[in-house]
């Protein structure tokens, strides 16, 4: 069992590294294949002397062959050096570290909302067929369909402009202030995902509700609340956890739009800024970050599955 | 309690009491049977079923008695069995009474129902794989029933171990730590039976407890059930489609067809001399080992579906002896001595 776990982990880590390598190559080439000359962007259209152009070209190794450039970048990255932002002339690692807490807070906040609202709605609609179920289905359909930029704009126009209950921009200082500042962005971010989670929770619950062992538990005089907790919700956790896992990375990407809407200086707006300014080292670093988060979260989800369902064995080997 | 609250129910007519709800205190039946179902009718909304799932069925089980409930799939035997625990579809409407020790289950509130399920009536379901939550340990499954009765965790574990030993599980302590998928079907059904015994039930409902098992395991499981029943003096309602099995272990047998009881007799008599053409058909369709036996003859046609509501006898379309009046008039269940049969031609000697 432990040997299996070890082999499984080893395999997954090797896979993770390979995927990261492949992704880094794709990202690196994509940025380089995009039209436009980085140096021109760097100078923001200002005239430039041939000598200065040459200096910049040399500084970013733009004169080297493509594969060599990639190799140089990769060896730096492997040593933890993501290079310098062209835009801000700052170390990218430092930049990310500065902005990560704010975006992390936003994503965490949104995640809490998604879990609480999504699972509650899902459970309620599974347990109350009829009117309540239809109401929840209607609402989740609506919230899934609403894109986060639209939700953000609508929320801002009502609660910031009309009512003035929440600040319209910035990330705030200190925990309470930050909570206050990030409430609307977190709601905008959570809407779609909470709707999705509610749907998944509902169908997983309905699936489990129809199982005979649930009836058996009832037939033994186990109180209904306990039946729901220990036999229905408990058994429905598999799909729920899987979906939550895929949401984490998507949330990180979705912050790009929401942070832009609410002028929050986090990773998301940094990504958008970097793309528009063709700040390619930053784009590369952030893309890799998202991919890495996705892979790590999925690894965690896979490790959780056997704890949820003992019939699942890691690596899917024979029993 | 409440010996005669309703008028017709208690008419102890020995001869030709034509009420479907005849209690007909059978041989060995005490004044008040352990389980007494009278005139139980269960309807689903018209969109789901054209005829009642159960149509005025009556049966009783005495203390320590084993009673068989036999019929094809869809005859309503499982629903009848579940109704004793108050496990009915949400949309079902019921009439009649299901009395356990004199208390009508259909009239119980949530608390009363829980109390009855914990302490008086237990059920063993068909498929042990489906009956036990696959994600929790066997120990959790067994102790759950004990914990809801107020036992401490340690006491519950000790008792669970004892119960596993009683149903013949080797290394009961280790078994408590295992997950259901680590057991074979037969072993898991023993666990389920052990779980059913947690509340020292007076009445055990067994809904095809051996159908999902292979033949050798079937015999073992039946043996365990019988042994435990004898030791604890439990009354048992044994639901099965296997008439021979029922005849082997039951004192009395009820035969169901399309939501009605069509015949009931002491097991040996039913087997030797069926009175209803359907029972005879069931017996003739069972393969025999005896070399002189005739080859099995299946009953022609198919069971009545829930979408059909035939007038008259529901079995008429499949019956070799059916006459015009069988299709016009529903036969009442007529009781003569220990025999009840619902067939208009039962007294005409149509069956050998």
Interface residues (C-beta under 8 A of the other chain):
Chain A: X211 X212 X213 X215 X216 X217 X218 X219 X220 X221 X222 X223 X226 X230 X231 X234 X235 X308 X309 X310 X311
Chain B: X82 X85 X87 X113 X114 X115 X116 X117 X118 X119 X122 X123 X125 X127 X130 X131 X132 X133 X134 X135 X136 X144 X145 X148 X179 X181 X192 X195 X198 X199
